[in-house]
Amino acid sequence: MSTYSFQNITATISGFGGSIKIGEGSGAAAEGLTIAMANDKNVMLTGADKHVAHSLISNNAALLTIRLLKTSATNQELSNMMNLQVQDARTHGLNTVVLNDTARGDFLTMFQVAFKKMPDLTYATEAGMNEWAFDVARIESTLGPGTPEAN
């Protein structure tokens, strides 16, 4: 039996305009962060005679989504960083994101991370969240054993 907690997620985005905490302590919404690979690792072609050809795809691009409470101060930090970076092509798409689950041993590093767009903004009865989307050119990840060790 093992236990998961967002409290063990440390994550930062670093680039032109500074370094911003996006894991525990950032005002993350309950939905937290999602990393989705942009492409499959394999494409399989099936022939007329039932033989197949597998193609290994070397692309490690991904989409990173960060969900913050509407009331999180991190929204302003990300907004300021994005506004700086989109002013000049020389500063766009050069962020690095490092995420670590200290209890599980997961470690992910994302390179050439670009703000995809400003979040869609909803003003309603309940505060809700802002979803920040990023394109990731390359991700290197290692998932840990999943079982926390008590020290």
Backbone torsions as a table, in degrees:
resi	resn	phi	psi	omega
1	MET	NA	133.6	176.9
2	SER	-134.9	166.6	-174.9
3	THR	-126.8	141.4	176.3
4	TYR	-112.5	145.3	173.7
5	SER	-149.8	134.5	175.3
6	PHE	-62.6	-18.8	177.8
7	GLN	-58.0	-23.8	-177.9
8	ASN	-92.4	5.9	-179.0
9	ILE	-95.0	113.1	172.8
10	THR	-107.3	131.2	-179.2
11	ALA	-152.8	142.0	176.9
12	THR	-141.1	149.5	169.7
13	ILE	-112.7	129.5	-177.8
14	SER	-127.6	138.9	178.4
15	GLY	176.9	-163.6	178.9
16	PHE	-58.5	119.8	-177.5
17	GLY	108.1	-2.8	173.7
18	GLY	124.5	-162.0	-179.8
19	SER	-132.3	128.5	-173.4
20	ILE	-125.9	131.5	176.8
21	LYS	-73.7	126.4	-179.8
22	ILE	-124.5	6.0	177.8
23	GLY	-100.2	-141.0	178.2
24	GLU	-54.0	133.2	178.6
25	GLY	92.1	0.9	-178.0
26	SER	-93.5	-4.4	-173.7
27	GLY	83.2	31.6	-179.6
28	ALA	-65.0	143.6	173.9
29	ALA	-71.8	167.7	-179.9
30	ALA	-57.3	-28.4	-179.0
31	GLU	-77.4	-13.1	171.8
32	GLY	59.1	-134.0	-176.1
33	LEU	-115.8	146.7	175.8
34	THR	-131.8	134.3	173.4
35	ILE	-117.6	118.7	-179.4
36	ALA	-121.6	125.8	177.8
37	MET	-63.2	141.7	-177.5
38	ALA	-78.2	-26.4	-175.6
39	ASN	-138.4	155.9	171.5
40	ASP	-70.1	154.8	176.5
41	LYS	-83.0	-18.0	-177.1
42	ASN	-134.3	141.8	168.8
43	VAL	-122.9	127.1	-178.5
44	MET	-112.2	127.3	174.3
45	LEU	-106.0	131.9	179.9
46	THR	-106.6	128.6	179.4
47	GLY	-84.7	170.2	-179.6
48	ALA	-64.3	-25.8	-178.2
49	ASP	-99.4	20.0	176.6
50	LYS	78.1	-0.2	173.8
51	HIS	-75.7	155.2	-179.5
52	VAL	-129.2	156.8	172.2
53	ALA	-126.0	124.1	176.3
54	HIS	-95.9	137.0	174.3
55	SER	-118.0	119.3	177.3
56	LEU	-81.2	121.4	-178.3
57	ILE	-95.4	123.9	-174.4
58	SER	-85.3	-5.7	-177.4
59	ASN	-65.6	132.2	176.6
60	ASN	-120.1	32.8	178.3
61	ALA	-74.7	154.8	-177.8
62	ALA	-150.5	170.3	172.3
63	LEU	-118.3	125.5	177.5
64	LEU	-106.2	128.6	175.9
65	THR	-120.4	126.5	178.3
66	ILE	-114.7	123.9	-178.9
67	ARG	-110.2	117.6	-178.5
68	LEU	-116.2	146.2	172.9
69	LEU	-58.8	146.5	178.9
70	LYS	-54.5	-30.4	-175.4
71	THR	-89.5	2.6	-177.8
72	SER	-74.8	132.4	175.5
73	ALA	-66.2	-18.2	178.9
74	THR	-64.4	-26.3	176.1
75	ASN	-57.9	-44.3	179.9
76	GLN	-66.5	-40.7	179.4
77	GLU	-61.2	-45.2	178.9
78	LEU	-66.4	-39.6	178.2
79	SER	-60.9	-45.0	178.3
80	ASN	-62.8	-42.8	180.0
81	MET	-63.4	-45.2	-179.9
82	MET	-62.2	-45.5	-179.4
83	ASN	-59.2	-36.9	176.2
84	LEU	-67.5	-44.3	-172.1
85	GLN	-73.2	-30.6	-176.7
86	VAL	-84.7	1.0	177.7
87	GLN	-76.4	-20.5	-173.8
88	ASP	-151.8	132.0	-179.8
89	ALA	-59.8	-24.2	-179.2
90	ARG	-71.6	-15.2	-178.7
91	THR	-113.4	-0.6	-175.8
92	HIS	-91.8	137.7	173.6
93	GLY	75.5	23.8	-177.1
94	LEU	-114.0	14.4	-178.8
95	ASN	-74.9	156.3	172.2
96	THR	-124.4	135.5	176.4
97	VAL	-119.0	130.3	176.3
98	VAL	-120.0	127.4	-179.9
99	LEU	-127.6	136.0	-179.0
100	ASN	-138.8	128.9	170.0
101	ASP	-98.2	100.4	-171.5
102	THR	-65.3	-24.2	179.5
103	ALA	-85.9	-35.9	-175.4
104	ARG	-90.7	-23.8	-178.7
105	GLY	89.6	6.7	176.7
106	ASP	-69.0	139.2	178.1
107	PHE	-142.4	122.3	-178.8
108	LEU	-128.4	136.0	172.9
109	THR	-124.9	128.3	-179.5
110	MET	-115.7	132.0	-175.2
111	PHE	-115.4	154.3	179.4
112	GLN	50.2	57.0	-178.0
113	VAL	-91.3	128.2	-178.1
114	ALA	-120.8	138.4	171.5
115	PHE	-60.0	126.9	179.3
116	LYS	-79.6	-44.5	178.8
117	LYS	-173.1	167.4	171.8
118	MET	-67.0	151.9	179.3
119	PRO	-68.3	151.3	169.6
120	ASP	-66.1	135.7	-176.9
121	LEU	-107.7	128.9	177.9
122	THR	-122.2	129.2	175.7
123	TYR	-116.3	113.6	-172.8
124	ALA	-143.6	-169.8	179.9
125	THR	-59.4	-43.4	178.3
126	GLU	-104.2	150.4	-173.9
127	ALA	-58.2	-46.4	-179.3
128	GLY	72.5	-152.4	-175.5
129	MET	-144.2	165.2	171.6
130	ASN	-111.6	131.2	178.1
131	GLU	-105.3	116.2	178.4
132	TRP	-97.2	127.0	-179.4
133	ALA	-111.1	139.3	-178.8
134	PHE	-133.9	138.7	169.6
135	ASP	-90.1	133.6	-178.2
136	VAL	-115.2	120.6	-179.2
137	ALA	-71.3	-36.8	-176.0
138	ARG	-153.0	136.7	177.4
139	ILE	-126.5	138.0	172.0
140	GLU	-118.4	124.4	-175.7
141	SER	-138.5	146.0	172.9
142	THR	-135.3	121.7	176.9
143	LEU	-89.8	136.3	-178.6
144	GLY	-78.4	-175.4	-176.5
145	PRO	-71.2	-13.8	176.3
146	GLY	85.7	-7.8	-178.7
147	THR	-115.7	114.1	179.9
148	PRO	-67.7	144.4	176.4
149	GLU	-104.5	128.1	176.6
150	ALA	-77.6	133.0	178.8
151	ASN	-101.6	NA	NA
